[in-house]
């Protein structure tokens, strides 16, 4: 496992903000690679007479680190206060109840936070290795020179000359998915460009502690979700939550040569969606419950997931549909409005809410076919728990309100 130690030049952006660079600050090859591989994350305008021969870059709702070449990396900083970014991660990846992140809130950058989380994961993997890795019995069939488990008698009759015996048996092994997730995540961290000189040796040590016992198998974030835990592997719950964070935000490498560092990119829209849903689930008022990613099937080949449903605990009926929008807008888009009306119709409720991290300059409040669609704010600028309580208070005030002003399209 190679861990990069060279210090490349770093250019920095802030999400959703334009930034200009001198013509000679960015090689043409880097511009081409950014435009080719990372156009989802970064808008790039090449030097021309309109830009006064400057590069124009703008990050599009992603934060993190892109090792474009060994010599030049791109860092995208969040608009959200760094402490609140960590708070969102705590809720989104179910890390808050473990309370070990409290000491990380003073980190000054996403790289520091990444390194601290990597160190915690590696340290806890080493601790588990010292105790002994989780093992289970897996069925195995093998040609052996001795009897183990159940013999395949039919094969012996058909091939009596074969000195090898086909045996079916169960092997008590540590080479199971629970441990393969750990090995693959440490491998991904190891080949990233974010490990510091302080953290790299611990990550390497943890990775090597698994070698020989656990095979290196590609894993993804979904492998970390909804796993079964028992008294023998309950501590793996935290390890897998940490692994999910790294695997979900580490993109596959585009390179096929020796340069294998991986971009670490957090999709802020997805993170905001996860955070709001998890915060609401953990702070649900009595008498209600929230459903996340509720699947709706339109036809045999068409389906979609609704971000959040607010339901009545007594009847199970849907009271409102909620959808997060990590956008900075003056007013809600008609596509989003029609989507919410469709969601409300499908779930047979009459109230729908679009949730934004900042107040819309022109708040949304319209009624269509007896369905009311409004905008609400779950702010990321202040204390997250206070912001959440304010959001809940406003949500239930609006739900219980009886006066429904109608705003015609011509008024918007």
C-alpha positions as CSV (number, residue, x, y, z in Angstrom):
1,X,0.0,0.0,0.0
2,X,1.6,3.2,-1.2
3,X,1.0,6.4,0.8
4,X,2.0,9.6,-1.0
5,X,4.5,11.8,0.8
6,X,5.2,14.5,-1.8
7,X,3.8,17.9,-1.2
8,X,2.0,19.1,-4.4
9,X,0.9,22.7,-5.1
10,X,-2.6,23.2,-3.9
11,X,-5.2,25.6,-5.4
12,X,-8.2,26.4,-3.3
13,X,-11.9,27.1,-4.1
14,X,-15.0,27.7,-1.9
15,X,-18.2,26.0,-3.0
16,X,-20.5,28.0,-5.2
17,X,-18.0,30.9,-5.5
18,X,-16.2,31.9,-8.7
19,X,-12.4,32.3,-8.6
20,X,-9.9,33.5,-11.2
21,X,-6.4,32.3,-11.7
22,X,-3.6,33.7,-13.8
23,X,-3.0,31.9,-17.2
24,X,0.3,30.4,-16.0
25,X,-1.1,29.2,-12.6
26,X,-2.8,26.2,-14.1
27,X,-1.3,24.0,-16.9
28,X,-3.5,23.3,-19.9
29,X,-3.3,19.6,-19.2
30,X,-4.8,20.1,-15.7
31,X,-7.6,22.2,-17.1
32,X,-8.4,19.5,-19.7
33,X,-8.4,16.8,-17.0
34,X,-10.7,18.8,-14.7
35,X,-13.1,19.5,-17.5
36,X,-13.0,15.9,-18.6
37,X,-13.2,14.1,-15.3
38,X,-14.6,16.5,-12.7
39,X,-17.2,18.6,-14.6
40,X,-19.8,17.4,-12.1
41,X,-17.9,19.0,-9.3
42,X,-16.2,22.0,-10.9
43,X,-17.2,24.5,-13.7
44,X,-14.1,25.5,-15.6
45,X,-13.7,28.2,-18.2
46,X,-10.5,28.2,-20.1
47,X,-8.5,31.4,-20.7
48,X,-9.9,33.5,-23.5
49,X,-10.4,37.1,-24.5
50,X,-13.7,37.3,-22.4
51,X,-11.9,36.1,-19.3
52,X,-8.9,38.4,-20.0
53,X,-6.8,35.3,-20.4
54,X,-7.6,34.0,-16.9
55,X,-8.9,30.7,-15.8
56,X,-12.4,30.8,-14.2
57,X,-13.3,28.0,-11.8
58,X,-16.4,27.5,-9.7
59,X,-17.1,24.5,-7.4
60,X,-20.7,23.1,-7.7
61,X,-21.9,22.0,-4.3
62,X,-19.0,19.6,-3.5
63,X,-16.3,20.0,-1.0
64,X,-13.1,18.0,-0.6
65,X,-9.8,17.3,-2.3
66,X,-9.0,16.4,-5.9
67,X,-5.4,15.2,-6.7
68,X,-5.5,16.2,-10.3
69,X,-1.8,15.4,-10.9
70,X,1.0,14.5,-8.6
71,X,2.2,18.1,-8.8
72,X,-1.2,19.9,-8.5
73,X,-4.2,19.3,-6.2
74,X,-7.5,21.1,-6.0
75,X,-9.0,21.8,-2.6
76,X,-12.7,22.8,-2.3
77,X,-13.6,24.4,1.1
78,X,-17.2,24.4,2.4
79,X,-19.3,27.6,2.7
80,X,-20.8,25.9,5.8
81,X,-18.8,26.6,9.1
82,X,-16.4,23.8,9.4
83,X,-17.8,22.9,12.9
84,X,-21.2,22.5,11.4
85,X,-19.9,20.4,8.5
86,X,-18.5,18.0,11.2
87,X,-21.9,18.1,13.0
88,X,-23.7,17.1,9.8
89,X,-21.3,14.2,9.3
90,X,-22.0,13.1,12.9
91,X,-25.7,12.8,12.3
92,X,-25.5,11.6,8.7
93,X,-23.2,8.7,9.5
94,X,-24.7,7.9,12.9
95,X,-21.5,8.8,14.7
96,X,-22.9,11.2,17.2
97,X,-23.9,8.6,19.8
98,X,-20.2,7.4,20.1
99,X,-19.2,10.9,21.3
100,X,-15.6,10.6,20.2
101,X,-16.0,13.4,17.6
102,X,-16.4,16.1,20.3
103,X,-12.7,16.6,20.4
104,X,-12.5,17.0,16.7
105,X,-14.7,20.1,16.5
106,X,-11.6,22.3,16.8
107,X,-10.2,21.0,13.5
108,X,-9.5,23.9,11.2
109,X,-9.9,22.0,7.9
110,X,-11.5,19.0,6.2
111,X,-8.1,17.4,5.8
112,X,-7.5,17.6,9.6
113,X,-10.9,16.0,10.2
114,X,-10.2,13.3,7.6
115,X,-6.9,12.5,9.2
116,X,-8.4,12.3,12.7
117,X,-11.1,10.0,11.6
118,X,-8.6,7.9,9.7
119,X,-6.5,7.6,12.8
120,X,-9.5,6.7,14.9
121,X,-10.5,4.0,12.5
122,X,-7.0,2.5,12.2
123,X,-6.5,2.6,16.0
124,X,-9.8,0.8,16.6
125,X,-9.0,-1.8,13.9
126,X,-5.6,-2.4,15.7
127,X,-7.5,-2.7,19.0
128,X,-9.8,-5.3,17.5
129,X,-6.9,-7.2,16.0
130,X,-5.3,-7.4,19.5
131,X,-8.5,-8.8,20.9
132,X,-9.0,-11.1,17.9
133,X,-10.9,-10.4,14.7
134,X,-14.6,-11.5,14.4
135,X,-14.8,-14.9,12.8
136,X,-17.7,-17.1,11.6
137,X,-18.2,-20.4,9.9
138,X,-18.4,-20.4,6.1
139,X,-19.3,-23.4,4.0
140,X,-16.4,-24.6,1.8
141,X,-15.8,-27.4,-0.7
142,X,-12.2,-28.6,-1.4
143,X,-10.2,-31.5,-2.7
144,X,-8.2,-32.8,0.3
145,X,-5.8,-35.7,0.9
146,X,-7.6,-36.3,4.2
147,X,-11.2,-36.5,5.4
148,X,-12.7,-33.2,6.7
149,X,-16.4,-32.7,7.2
150,X,-18.7,-34.5,4.8
151,X,-17.3,-36.7,2.0
152,X,-18.7,-36.6,-1.6
153,X,-19.3,-40.4,-1.8
154,X,-20.7,-40.1,-5.3
155,X,-17.4,-38.7,-6.6
156,X,-15.4,-41.5,-4.8
157,X,-17.6,-44.1,-6.6
158,X,-17.2,-42.4,-10.0
159,X,-13.5,-41.7,-9.7
160,X,-12.0,-44.3,-7.3
161,X,-8.5,-43.6,-8.7
162,X,-8.5,-40.0,-7.5
163,X,-6.4,-39.8,-4.3
164,X,-7.9,-36.4,-3.4
165,X,-11.2,-36.5,-1.5
166,X,-13.9,-34.0,-2.2
167,X,-15.0,-32.7,1.2
168,X,-17.7,-30.3,2.2
169,X,-17.0,-28.6,5.5
170,X,-17.3,-25.3,7.4
171,X,-14.2,-23.2,8.0
172,X,-13.9,-20.9,11.0
173,X,-12.5,-17.9,9.3
174,X,-11.8,-14.1,9.7
175,X,-12.0,-13.6,5.9
176,X,-15.6,-12.4,6.1
177,X,-17.4,-9.3,4.8
178,X,-17.2,-7.6,8.2
179,X,-13.4,-7.6,8.1
180,X,-13.1,-7.2,4.3
181,X,-14.9,-3.8,4.7
182,X,-12.2,-2.7,7.1
183,X,-9.3,-3.9,4.9
184,X,-10.7,-2.2,1.8
185,X,-11.4,1.1,3.6
186,X,-7.9,1.2,5.0
187,X,-6.5,0.5,1.6
188,X,-8.6,3.4,0.1
189,X,-7.4,5.7,2.9
190,X,-3.8,4.6,2.4
191,X,-3.7,5.5,-1.3
192,X,-5.5,8.8,-0.7
193,X,-3.5,12.0,-0.8
194,X,-4.9,13.2,2.5
195,X,-3.0,11.1,5.1
196,X,-0.5,13.1,7.1
197,X,2.9,11.9,8.2
198,X,1.5,11.5,11.7
199,X,-1.5,9.3,10.6
200,X,0.0,7.3,7.7
201,X,2.1,4.9,9.8
202,X,-1.0,3.9,11.9
203,X,-3.1,3.3,8.8
204,X,-0.3,1.2,7.3
205,X,0.1,-0.8,10.5
206,X,-3.7,-1.5,10.8
207,X,-3.8,-2.5,7.1
208,X,-0.9,-4.9,7.5
209,X,-2.4,-6.4,10.7
210,X,-5.3,-7.6,8.5
211,X,-3.1,-9.0,5.7
212,X,-2.9,-12.8,5.7
213,X,-6.2,-13.1,7.6
214,X,-8.5,-11.0,5.3
215,X,-8.4,-10.9,1.6
216,X,-8.6,-7.5,-0.2
217,X,-12.0,-7.4,-1.8
218,X,-13.6,-4.2,-3.2
219,X,-16.4,-2.9,-1.0
220,X,-18.7,0.1,-1.2
221,X,-20.7,2.2,1.2
222,X,-23.8,0.1,0.8
223,X,-21.9,-2.9,2.2
224,X,-21.7,-1.0,5.5
225,X,-25.5,-0.4,5.8
226,X,-28.0,-2.7,7.6
227,X,-25.5,-5.3,8.7
228,X,-26.4,-7.7,11.4
229,X,-24.5,-7.4,14.7
230,X,-24.4,-9.5,17.8
231,X,-22.5,-9.7,21.1
232,X,-19.4,-10.9,19.3
233,X,-19.2,-8.1,16.8
234,X,-21.2,-5.2,18.2
235,X,-18.1,-3.0,18.2
236,X,-18.0,-3.4,14.4
237,X,-21.0,-1.1,14.2
238,X,-18.8,2.0,14.8
239,X,-16.1,0.7,12.5
240,X,-18.5,0.2,9.7
241,X,-20.1,3.6,10.2
242,X,-16.6,5.1,9.8
243,X,-15.9,3.0,6.8
244,X,-19.1,4.1,5.2
245,X,-18.0,7.8,5.5
246,X,-14.7,7.1,3.7
247,X,-16.1,4.8,1.1
248,X,-19.1,7.0,0.2
249,X,-16.9,10.1,-0.3
250,X,-13.8,8.5,-2.0
251,X,-14.3,8.4,-5.7
252,X,-12.8,5.7,-7.9
253,X,-9.5,6.7,-9.5
254,X,-9.5,7.7,-13.1
255,X,-5.9,6.8,-13.5
256,X,-4.6,3.5,-14.8
257,X,-0.9,4.2,-14.3
258,X,1.3,4.3,-11.2
259,X,-0.5,7.5,-9.9
260,X,-3.3,6.1,-7.9
261,X,-4.3,8.8,-5.4
262,X,-8.1,9.1,-4.9
263,X,-10.2,12.2,-4.8
264,X,-12.0,12.7,-1.6
265,X,-15.3,14.5,-2.4
266,X,-18.3,15.2,-0.2
267,X,-21.6,15.8,-2.2
268,X,-23.1,18.5,0.0
269,X,-26.6,18.0,-1.3
270,X,-26.5,14.3,-0.4
271,X,-24.9,15.1,3.0
272,X,-27.6,17.7,3.7
273,X,-30.3,15.2,2.8
274,X,-28.8,12.6,5.1
275,X,-28.2,15.1,7.9
276,X,-31.8,16.5,7.9
277,X,-33.4,13.1,7.8
278,X,-31.2,11.7,10.6
279,X,-31.6,14.8,12.8
280,X,-35.4,14.6,12.4
281,X,-35.5,10.9,13.2
282,X,-33.5,11.5,16.4
283,X,-35.6,14.5,17.4
284,X,-39.1,13.4,16.4
285,X,-41.9,15.0,18.5
286,X,-44.2,12.6,20.4
287,X,-47.1,11.4,18.3
288,X,-45.3,11.4,15.0
289,X,-42.6,9.6,13.1
290,X,-40.5,10.3,10.0
291,X,-39.8,7.9,7.1
292,X,-36.7,8.3,5.1
293,X,-36.3,7.5,1.4
294,X,-39.8,6.2,1.1
295,X,-40.1,4.2,-2.2
296,X,-42.9,5.0,-4.6
297,X,-43.6,2.8,-7.7
298,X,-45.2,4.7,-10.6
299,X,-45.2,1.7,-13.0
300,X,-43.3,-1.5,-13.4
301,X,-40.1,0.2,-14.6
302,X,-40.5,3.6,-12.9
303,X,-40.1,4.4,-9.3
304,X,-38.6,7.1,-7.1
305,X,-37.8,7.8,-3.4
306,X,-39.3,10.6,-1.4
307,X,-36.7,12.2,0.9
308,X,-38.8,12.4,4.1
309,X,-42.4,11.6,5.1
310,X,-44.0,13.0,8.3
311,X,-46.5,10.6,9.6
312,X,-49.1,10.4,12.4
313,X,-48.0,7.7,14.9
314,X,-51.6,6.8,15.8
315,X,-52.9,6.3,12.3
316,X,-49.8,5.8,10.2
317,X,-51.1,8.3,7.7
318,X,-48.8,10.7,5.9
319,X,-49.2,14.3,7.1
320,X,-46.6,15.9,4.8
321,X,-43.9,15.2,2.3
322,X,-40.5,16.9,2.7
323,X,-37.7,17.3,0.2
324,X,-34.3,18.8,0.9
325,X,-32.7,21.2,-1.7
326,X,-29.1,22.3,-1.1
327,X,-29.4,25.3,-3.3
328,X,-29.0,29.1,-2.9
329,X,-31.9,30.5,-4.8
330,X,-34.1,33.5,-4.9
331,X,-37.2,31.4,-5.4
332,X,-38.2,27.8,-5.8
333,X,-38.1,26.3,-9.2
334,X,-41.2,25.1,-10.9
335,X,-39.8,21.7,-11.5
336,X,-39.3,21.2,-7.7
337,X,-42.8,22.5,-7.1
338,X,-44.4,20.1,-9.6
339,X,-42.3,17.3,-8.1
340,X,-43.7,18.0,-4.6
341,X,-47.3,18.1,-5.9
342,X,-46.7,14.7,-7.5
343,X,-45.3,13.4,-4.2
344,X,-48.2,14.7,-2.2
345,X,-50.8,13.2,-4.7
346,X,-49.0,9.8,-4.6
347,X,-49.0,9.7,-0.7
348,X,-52.5,11.1,-0.4
349,X,-51.5,14.1,1.7
350,X,-52.2,17.8,1.2
351,X,-49.0,19.4,2.5
352,X,-45.6,19.5,1.0
353,X,-42.4,21.3,2.0
354,X,-39.1,22.2,0.2
355,X,-36.3,22.5,2.8
356,X,-33.4,24.9,2.1
357,X,-30.2,25.7,4.1
358,X,-30.9,29.4,3.7
359,X,-34.1,31.5,3.5
360,X,-35.4,32.0,0.0
361,X,-35.4,35.6,-1.0
362,X,-39.0,35.0,-2.1
363,X,-40.5,32.3,0.2
364,X,-42.7,29.7,-1.4
365,X,-46.4,29.3,-0.5
366,X,-48.7,28.1,-3.2
367,X,-51.8,25.9,-3.4
368,X,-52.6,23.7,-6.3
369,X,-55.5,21.2,-6.4
370,X,-55.9,21.4,-2.6
371,X,-52.2,20.6,-2.1
372,X,-50.2,23.3,-0.4
373,X,-46.5,23.6,-1.2
374,X,-44.2,25.8,1.0
375,X,-40.6,26.5,1.7
376,X,-38.8,26.1,5.0
377,X,-35.3,26.6,6.3
378,X,-33.1,24.2,8.2
379,X,-30.1,26.5,8.6
380,X,-26.5,25.4,8.6
381,X,-25.1,28.8,9.7
382,X,-25.8,28.5,13.4
383,X,-25.8,25.8,16.1
384,X,-27.4,22.8,14.3
385,X,-29.5,21.6,17.1
386,X,-31.0,25.1,17.6
387,X,-31.6,25.4,13.9
388,X,-33.3,22.0,14.0
389,X,-35.6,23.0,16.8
390,X,-36.5,26.2,15.0
391,X,-37.2,24.2,11.8
392,X,-39.5,21.8,13.7
393,X,-41.4,24.7,15.4
394,X,-42.0,26.4,12.1
395,X,-42.9,23.1,10.4
396,X,-45.7,22.4,12.9
397,X,-46.9,26.0,13.0
398,X,-47.4,25.8,9.2
399,X,-49.0,22.4,9.3
400,X,-51.5,23.5,11.8
401,X,-52.2,26.8,10.2
402,X,-55.7,27.2,8.8
403,X,-55.3,30.4,6.7
404,X,-54.0,29.4,3.3
405,X,-53.0,32.3,1.1
406,X,-52.9,31.4,-2.5
407,X,-50.1,32.9,-4.7
408,X,-50.8,32.8,-8.4
409,X,-48.0,32.0,-10.9
410,X,-48.4,35.5,-12.2
411,X,-47.5,36.9,-8.8
412,X,-44.2,35.1,-8.6
